Amino acid sequence: MTKVLILGANGQLARNTTRFFLEHAGVQLTLYLRRANRLRNPDPSRVTIVEGDVTDRSTLEAAMEGQDAVYANLSGAMKQQAQIIIDSMHATGLTRLIFISSMGIYGEVPGERYRSVLDPYRDSVAEIEASDLDYTILRPGWFTHDAAIDYQLTQKGMPFKGHDVSLNSLSDLIVKLALSPTLEVRRSVGVSRC
């Protein structure tokens, strides 16, 4: 049984990815979000819902106990959240982190100039990359709602290809990363439609 903690579980991508995780019988999920009443439990036999803020370290560490992987899908004070996630993972002995960021944080999108809107993503990724965790940072293009699972990966330092990717593609990749603990470890990966 693989146990995955989803931080920011009420986000659009996180809700879609929860559905993808539950297609695998050997997965148990802990859905972590600020207001638990906003989310219906999709499978009480395999899913636990925890109300908490990522900046509440004691609640976060309690939710991390016994998990195999953390998938973080956050917004807001992302640098602070990343620091607390790293510290909490150290405290609980967890090493596997899948962290959603954004395309453009390294200036890797040809012809595009992103300014301060990406600073929270850049700052949080810098914290994670400086850690000793088995992280995978995902830098997706803009989300689309088409059903296709069709994506390509680019590594840090390579030009980003395309500008969009389906939620289903990202969810498929996140599940693969969580279930394959050595896949794309300590890498920052751009994700876009093929």
C-alpha positions in Angstrom: 0.0 0.0 0.0 1.4 3.4 -1.0 0.3 6.3 1.2 0.2 9.8 -0.3 -0.4 13.1 1.4 -1.9 15.7 -0.9 -1.4 19.3 0.3 -3.8 21.8 -1.1 -6.2 19.0 -1.8 -9.1 21.3 -2.9 -7.3 22.7 -5.9 -8.4 22.0 -9.4 -5.4 19.8 -10.2 -5.3 18.1 -6.8 -9.0 17.1 -7.1 -8.4 15.7 -10.6 -5.3 13.8 -9.4 -7.2 12.4 -6.4 -9.5 10.7 -8.9 -6.5 9.3 -10.8 -4.9 8.0 -7.6 -8.1 6.2 -6.6 -7.9 4.2 -9.9 -5.0 2.3 -8.2 -6.2 -0.2 -5.6 -2.9 0.0 -3.7 -3.1 3.7 -2.8 -4.3 5.4 0.4 -4.7 9.2 0.4 -4.7 11.9 3.0 -6.3 15.0 1.7 -5.0 18.1 3.5 -6.8 21.5 3.1 -7.7 24.6 5.0 -11.5 24.0 5.1 -12.3 20.4 5.1 -16.1 21.0 4.6 -15.3 22.1 1.0 -14.4 18.6 0.0 -16.5 15.4 -0.1 -14.7 12.2 0.8 -14.6 10.2 -2.5 -13.8 6.8 -0.7 -13.9 6.8 3.1 -12.2 3.3 3.1 -9.1 4.7 1.4 -9.2 8.5 2.0 -8.7 10.6 5.1 -9.4 14.3 5.1 -7.4 16.6 7.4 -8.2 20.2 8.0 -5.1 22.3 8.4 -2.9 25.0 7.0 0.5 24.1 5.6 2.0 26.7 7.9 0.7 24.9 11.0 3.7 22.7 11.5 2.2 20.4 14.3 -0.9 19.6 12.2 1.2 19.1 9.1 3.7 16.8 10.8 0.8 14.7 12.3 -0.6 14.3 8.8 2.8 13.3 7.4 3.3 10.4 9.9 3.3 7.1 8.0 3.1 8.6 4.5 5.3 7.5 1.6 5.1 10.6 -0.5 3.9 14.2 -0.3 2.3 15.9 -3.3 2.1 19.7 -2.8 -0.3 21.8 -4.9 -0.1 25.2 -3.2 -0.5 29.0 -3.7 0.1 32.0 -1.5 3.2 32.3 0.7 4.9 29.5 -1.2 8.4 30.1 0.0 7.3 29.9 3.7 5.2 26.9 2.9 8.1 25.2 1.1 10.4 25.8 4.2 7.8 24.4 6.5 7.2 21.3 4.3 11.0 20.6 4.1 11.4 21.0 7.9 8.3 18.8 8.6 9.5 16.1 6.2 12.9 16.1 8.0 11.1 15.8 11.3 9.0 12.9 10.2 11.6 11.0 8.1 9.8 11.6 4.8 12.0 12.2 1.7 9.7 12.0 -1.4 8.1 15.3 -2.5 6.3 16.2 -5.7 5.9 19.9 -5.9 3.8 21.9 -8.4 5.4 25.1 -9.7 5.0 26.9 -13.0 6.5 27.2 -16.4 8.7 30.3 -16.8 10.5 30.3 -13.4 13.9 29.9 -15.0 13.1 32.1 -18.0 12.9 28.9 -20.1 9.8 29.8 -22.2 11.0 31.1 -25.6 9.7 34.6 -26.3 8.1 35.1 -22.9 9.1 37.4 -20.1 7.4 36.7 -16.8 7.9 39.1 -14.0 7.0 39.2 -10.3 3.9 37.0 -10.7 6.3 34.0 -10.7 8.4 35.1 -7.7 6.5 32.9 -5.2 7.1 29.9 -7.5 10.8 30.8 -8.0 11.4 31.3 -4.3 9.7 28.1 -3.2 11.6 26.1 -5.8 14.9 27.5 -4.7 14.2 26.3 -1.2 13.3 22.8 -2.4 16.3 22.6 -4.8 18.6 23.5 -1.9 17.1 20.7 0.3 18.3 17.1 0.5 14.8 15.7 -0.3 14.0 13.3 -3.1 11.9 16.0 -4.8 10.5 16.3 -8.3 9.4 19.8 -9.2 6.8 20.0 -12.0 6.6 23.2 -14.1 3.4 22.8 -16.1 2.0 24.9 -18.9 -1.5 26.4 -18.6 -4.1 23.8 -17.7 -6.6 22.6 -20.2 -9.7 20.4 -19.6 -9.4 18.1 -22.6 -9.5 14.3 -21.8 -6.2 13.5 -23.6 -3.2 12.2 -21.7 -0.5 13.6 -24.0 2.5 15.3 -22.6 6.3 15.8 -23.0 8.9 16.6 -20.4 11.8 19.1 -20.6 14.5 19.2 -18.0 15.8 22.3 -16.2 18.1 24.2 -18.6 16.1 23.2 -21.7 13.7 25.5 -23.5 10.1 24.9 -22.5 8.0 23.4 -25.3 4.3 24.5 -25.8 2.2 26.5 -23.5 -0.5 24.2 -22.2 -1.1 20.7 -20.9 -4.3 18.8 -19.9 -5.1 18.3 -16.2 -5.4 14.6 -17.0 -1.8 14.6 -18.3 -0.5 16.2 -15.2 -2.5 13.9 -13.0 -1.2 10.8 -14.8 2.4 12.0 -14.3 1.9 12.9 -10.6 0.6 9.4 -9.9 3.5 7.8 -11.8 5.9 9.9 -9.8 4.3 9.0 -6.5 4.2 5.3 -7.3 7.8 5.2 -8.7 9.9 6.7 -5.9 13.1 7.0 -8.1 11.4 8.5 -11.2 12.7 12.0 -12.0 14.2 12.4 -8.5 16.0 15.7 -7.8 14.8 17.1 -11.1 12.8 20.1 -12.2 10.6 19.0 -15.1 8.7 21.2 -17.6 5.4 19.5 -18.6 3.6 20.5 -21.8 1.4 18.9 -24.5 3.2 16.9 -27.2 
